[in-house]
Amino acid sequence: MMDIFCYRLKGVLRAVTPLHVGFGFRTGVIKRCRTFIPGSVLRGAIGTALIKVACKLGKPLVEHEKCEYFNDCVYAQLFGEEFGKSSKVFFRYAYPLHLGCGGIYRPAAKTVYRCSNPQCRKVFDVFVAPRECLVCGGSVKPFNGYQCDGCGGLESFPIKVSRITLTAIDRNKISAAAVPSVGEEAAGTLHTLETIASGSRFNFEVIVHEDMGNAVDLLRNVIEKALPDEGIGGAKSRGLGKIVVEDLSIESIDTDLLEKRADEIDAHLFRVKLYSPLVLDGKVLDSQSLLEGVRRAYSWAFRRGKPSLPELKLKNQAVGGESFSGWSLKTGRRRKIEPAVSAGSVFEFECSAPSRELALGLAAIEYYAIGTYKPHGCGQIRIESPAQ
């Protein structure tokens, strides 16, 4: 019997004007920009657009818990994490499309190395790189960039990033204003934003819990019609951040799909690859954390109690680290900075006696994710076979 456990809204975001998706880092007066759109950015933009559409008071962004319509509010039901409940909607990271083959440029695995000789460029997918290239004898370096999940092509910068120089205006003095830099020291009247070029296209996905199936059509209308008006990223008042949504579709995800996906997974030996940062209380992914995540994903998808699963052994890992934070609409301030495992990190696990429940749980966790900040797109993973 087919049981739907979630809905997936999938489409393409196309930049109509340049986008500035910053992350708090600057070089001098240059504010740097990401080459992808984090789930937290989409969550904030779509959430704000939803409030403006659905709020019965006509006064969006109020203290929601004190609203007389709080229990019936679709925003409060979907974005439950803001109110101490479980969220019913997860926003995945939006990565650039590879227009040549139709694939998606995702963060390259930390196991990917490439020969530095431009006449060779031999690629190795290993946990321990060889001392020299097996083809030309050149040096082998870790590859930091993106890899297409369709054709396997590697790109350091899969989209065009340019810079826009602006002048701040002091409206009181009617003159150019000094722009403060780090430490509040005057950095001059000019400042520069790195921007994603107009025309860039990103794949995006939104996962909605089956319980909120009645809100899927509303969410679709918000994404198609209200999100382009809301815009994405910074400097929207200066004309940046305009996008359009293309090829938006709604897919019902049922347990039959998990059964088919489980048939493809060899639970004897498999890799877990992070598609987005993993926030796990300052830890890296170990066997116990993965098993607990698999149990929760299985219970979420099949609406059963947590299954008993066989033991796993962590054999290899290739890990990177970063910091994770974001902006809270509820508190109006930045969230605390937490350590995270970087996207592209790879963990290889072995199971001596795999069960069907383990394979099904691994299939389910690709939708459910693992760790904290799942509604913001963190902890998105892919189960892969070891490289040959």
C-alpha positions in Angstrom: 0.0 0.0 0.0 1.3 3.4 -1.0 1.7 5.7 2.1 2.6 9.4 1.4 4.9 10.7 4.2 6.0 14.1 2.7 5.7 16.4 -0.3 8.6 17.8 -2.3 8.3 21.2 -4.1 11.1 21.3 -6.6 12.0 24.0 -9.2 14.6 26.4 -10.5 15.5 29.9 -9.1 16.7 32.2 -11.8 18.4 35.5 -10.9 16.8 38.4 -12.7 19.2 40.9 -11.1 22.5 40.2 -9.4 22.2 38.5 -6.0 24.3 39.2 -2.9 24.2 36.2 -0.5 26.6 37.2 2.1 28.0 35.3 5.0 29.6 38.0 7.2 33.1 37.8 5.7 34.8 40.7 4.0 38.2 41.6 2.5 38.8 45.2 3.2 35.7 47.0 1.9 34.7 44.0 -0.2 31.7 42.0 1.2 32.1 38.5 0.0 29.3 36.4 -1.5 28.4 32.7 -1.5 28.1 30.8 -4.7 25.0 29.0 -3.6 21.8 29.9 -1.6 21.6 28.4 1.9 18.4 26.9 3.1 18.2 29.4 5.9 18.1 32.2 3.3 15.2 30.6 1.4 13.5 29.9 4.7 13.6 33.5 5.8 12.5 34.9 2.4 9.7 32.4 1.9 8.6 32.6 5.6 8.4 36.4 5.4 6.4 36.2 2.1 4.1 33.7 3.7 3.4 35.9 6.7 2.5 38.8 4.4 0.1 36.6 2.5 -1.5 34.6 5.3 -1.6 37.0 8.3 -5.2 37.7 9.3 -4.2 40.8 11.2 -2.7 42.6 8.3 0.2 43.4 10.6 2.9 40.8 9.8 6.0 40.1 11.9 4.3 40.6 15.2 4.8 38.5 18.3 3.0 35.4 17.0 2.3 33.6 20.3 0.1 36.5 21.5 -2.0 36.6 18.3 -5.6 35.5 18.7 -5.3 33.4 15.5 -2.0 31.7 16.5 -3.5 28.2 16.8 -5.0 28.5 13.3 -2.0 30.2 11.7 -0.5 28.3 8.8 2.9 30.0 9.4 3.0 28.9 13.0 2.1 25.4 11.9 4.7 25.1 9.2 7.5 27.0 11.0 6.9 25.3 14.4 10.6 25.5 15.4 10.2 29.2 16.1 7.7 28.3 18.8 9.2 25.3 20.5 7.4 22.8 18.2 8.6 20.6 15.4 8.8 22.3 12.0 6.8 20.8 9.2 8.8 22.3 6.3 12.5 21.8 5.4 14.3 24.1 3.0 17.2 22.5 1.2 20.4 24.3 0.0 20.0 25.6 -3.5 23.0 24.7 -5.6 23.9 25.9 -9.2 22.6 23.9 -12.1 24.9 22.5 -14.7 23.1 23.7 -17.9 25.3 21.4 -20.1 24.0 18.1 -18.7 21.1 19.1 -16.5 22.8 18.0 -13.3 23.5 20.0 -10.1 26.8 21.3 -9.0 27.1 20.1 -5.4 30.1 20.6 -3.0 32.8 18.2 -4.1 33.6 15.3 -1.7 36.6 15.8 0.6 37.9 12.5 -0.9 38.3 14.2 -4.3 41.9 15.0 -5.3 43.2 16.2 -8.7 46.5 16.2 -10.4 47.9 19.8 -10.6 49.3 19.3 -14.1 46.9 21.1 -16.4 47.8 18.6 -19.2 46.7 15.7 -17.0 44.1 16.6 -14.4 43.7 13.0 -13.3 41.0 12.8 -10.6 41.3 10.5 -7.6 38.4 9.6 -5.2 40.3 8.3 -2.2 40.6 8.9 1.6 44.4 9.0 1.3 45.8 10.6 -1.8 48.8 9.2 -3.7 52.1 11.0 -3.3 52.2 11.7 -7.0 49.9 11.3 -10.0 49.8 7.7 -11.3 49.6 9.0 -14.9 52.1 11.9 -15.2 54.0 11.9 -11.9 52.7 15.4 -11.0 51.6 16.6 -7.6 48.2 15.7 -6.4 46.1 18.3 -4.5 42.7 18.3 -2.8 40.0 19.7 -5.0 38.0 22.5 -3.3 34.9 23.3 -5.4 31.9 21.7 -6.9 31.2 18.5 -8.7 28.2 17.9 -11.0 26.1 15.0 -9.8 25.2 14.3 -13.4 28.3 14.2 -15.5 30.9 14.3 -12.7 32.6 17.5 -14.0 34.6 19.6 -11.6 34.3 23.4 -11.3 35.9 25.7 -8.8 33.3 28.4 -9.5 30.2 27.0 -11.3 28.6 30.4 -11.6 29.9 33.9 -12.5 30.6 36.2 -9.6 31.2 39.9 -10.2 31.6 43.0 -8.0 29.5 46.1 -7.7 31.0 49.2 -6.1 28.6 51.5 -4.3 28.8 54.9 -2.5 26.9 55.4 0.7 25.1 58.7 1.1 24.8 60.6 4.3 21.3 62.0 4.0 21.8 64.6 6.7 24.9 66.1 5.1 23.7 65.3 1.6 27.1 64.0 0.8 29.1 60.8 0.5 29.2 59.0 3.8 32.1 57.1 5.3 31.4 53.3 5.5 32.7 51.7 8.8 34.7 48.6 8.5 35.5 46.0 11.1 36.2 47.8 14.4 34.1 50.8 13.3 37.1 52.5 11.7 36.3 54.6 8.6 37.0 52.7 5.5 36.2 55.4 2.9 33.1 56.3 1.0 33.2 53.3 -1.4 32.3 49.8 -0.6 32.0 46.7 -2.9 29.6 43.8 -3.0 30.4 40.5 -4.6 27.3 39.3 -6.5 26.0 36.3 -8.3 25.5 37.3 -11.9 22.0 37.7 -13.3 20.8 34.7 -15.3 22.3 32.2 -12.8 20.1 29.3 -12.1 19.8 27.2 -9.0 18.0 24.0 -8.2 15.9 24.2 -5.1 13.8 21.8 -3.0 11.3 22.2 -0.2 10.2 19.2 1.9 6.7 19.5 3.5 5.5 17.0 6.1 2.5 14.9 5.2 0.5 16.5 8.1 0.6 19.8 6.3 -0.5 18.5 2.9 -3.4 21.1 2.9 -0.8 23.9 2.9 1.2 22.7 -0.1 -0.8 24.6 -2.7 -0.6 27.8 -0.6 3.1 27.4 -0.2 3.4 26.8 -4.0 1.6 30.1 -4.7 3.8 31.9 -2.2 6.9 30.6 -3.9 5.7 31.3 -7.4 4.1 34.7 -6.9 5.2 36.3 -3.5 8.8 35.2 -3.3 9.8 37.1 -6.5 8.4 40.2 -4.9 10.2 39.6 -1.6 13.5 38.8 -3.3 16.6 37.0 -1.9 19.7 38.1 -0.2 21.1 41.6 0.7 20.8 45.1 -0.9 17.3 44.4 -2.2 16.4 48.1 -1.7 19.2 48.9 -4.3 17.7 46.6 -6.9 19.5 43.4 -6.1 17.9 40.1 -5.2 15.2 39.8 -7.8 14.4 36.3 -8.9 11.8 34.2 -10.8 10.7 30.7 -10.1 10.6 28.3 -13.0 9.5 24.7 -13.5 8.0 24.4 -10.1 6.4 21.0 -9.4 4.9 19.1 -6.5 5.8 15.5 -5.9 4.2 13.2 -3.4 6.9 11.1 -1.7 5.6 7.7 -0.6 7.1 4.6 1.1 7.2 2.8 -2.3 9.9 5.2 -3.3 11.8 4.4 -0.2 11.5 0.6 -0.9 13.0 1.1 -4.3 15.8 3.3 -3.0 16.5 0.8 -0.2 17.0 -1.8 -2.9 19.8 0.3 -4.4 21.7 0.7 -1.0 24.3 -1.9 0.0 24.2 -1.6 3.7 27.2 -3.8 4.1 29.5 -1.0 3.2 28.4 2.5 2.3 29.4 6.2 2.4 27.5 9.1 3.9 28.2 12.3 2.0 27.1 15.7 3.3 25.3 17.9 0.9 25.1 20.7 3.5 26.7 21.6 6.8 26.0 19.2 9.7 25.5 20.7 13.1 25.8 18.0 15.7 26.6 19.5 19.1 30.2 20.1 18.1 30.8 16.5 17.1 31.5 14.8 13.8 29.2 12.0 12.5 29.9 8.7 14.4 28.1 5.4 14.2 25.8 6.1 17.2 24.7 9.5 15.9 24.0 8.0 12.4 22.0 5.1 13.9 19.9 7.5 16.0 19.2 9.7 12.9 18.3 6.6 10.9 15.8 5.4 13.6 14.1 8.8 13.7 13.9 9.0 9.9 12.5 5.5 9.7 9.9 6.3 12.4 9.0 9.6 10.6 8.5 8.0 7.2 6.8 4.8 8.2 4.9 6.1 11.2 6.1 3.3 13.4 8.2 3.1 16.5 12.0 3.3 16.2 13.4 0.0 14.9 16.1 -2.1 16.4 19.2 -1.7 14.1 22.5 -3.6 13.8 25.7 -2.0 14.9 27.8 0.1 12.5 31.5 0.6 12.3 33.1 3.8 11.1 35.9 2.8 8.8 37.1 6.0 7.2 36.3 9.7 7.2 37.3 12.8 5.3 36.1 15.9 7.1 36.1 19.6 6.9 34.9 22.2 9.5 33.2 25.5 9.5 31.0 27.8 11.6 27.2 28.0 11.3 24.9 30.8 12.3 22.0 32.8 10.9 19.4 35.4 11.6 16.4 34.8 13.7 13.2 36.6 12.6 11.6 35.9 16.0 14.3 37.6 18.1 15.6 40.0 15.5 19.2 39.0 16.2 21.9 36.7 14.9 21.8 33.1 16.2 24.7 31.8 18.2 27.7 30.6 16.2 28.0 26.8 16.3 30.7 24.5 14.9 29.6 22.5 11.9 31.0 19.7 9.7 31.4 21.1 6.2 29.4 20.0 3.1 31.4 17.5 1.1 32.6 15.6 4.2 32.4 11.9 3.7 32.1 9.1 6.2 32.4 5.4 5.3 30.5 2.8 7.5 30.5 -1.0 7.6 27.8 -3.3 8.8 28.5 -7.0 9.3 24.8 -8.0 9.5 22.6 -5.3 7.8 18.8 -5.5 8.0 16.1 -4.3 5.8 15.1 -1.7 8.3 18.6 -0.2 8.1 18.4 0.1 4.4 14.9 1.7 4.6 16.1 4.1 7.3 19.1 5.1 5.2 16.7 5.8 2.3 14.4 7.9 4.6 17.2 10.0 6.1 18.0 11.4 2.6 14.7 13.2 3.0 14.7 13.8 6.7 18.4 14.9 7.2 20.3 14.6 10.4 21.4 16.8 13.3 20.0 20.2 14.3 18.8 23.1 12.0 17.2 20.6 9.6 14.5 23.1 8.7 17.3 25.4 7.6 18.7 22.9 5.3 21.5 21.5 7.5 22.4 17.8 7.7 21.3 16.9 4.2 23.0 13.7 3.2 23.3 11.2 0.3 24.1 7.5 0.7 26.6 6.3 -1.8 28.6 3.2 -2.7 32.3 3.3 -2.0 34.5 4.5 -4.9 35.9 1.6 -7.0 
